Amino acid sequence: MTCDEFQQQLPELFESGIDLDKHPHLQSCDNCAALVRDLNYIAQQAKLLLPIQDPSPKVWDNIRSALDRGPEETETSGVKRR
């Protein structure tokens, strides 16, 4: 497998969740192995940028109110349904 072929498959390989360290191409290609290490590091660091938070209770209250009002009242209040 060439580096180009491997790199074209890389998104699917990441999504599959397989252990890329054991991929045959990475065993013989230092450049692609370094690329995968860099991408893993970037993905780990990106998770730290914004803490995952649940929406505030006010958001859920607004959703519940909109659902309780029904479609007719929601459309007349300026919120259009799609």
Secondary structure, DSSP 8 states (H G I E B T S, - for coil): --HHHHHHHHHHHHHHT--GGG-HHHHH-HHHHHHHHHHHHHHHHHHHHS------HHHHHHHHHHHHHHHHHHHHTT----
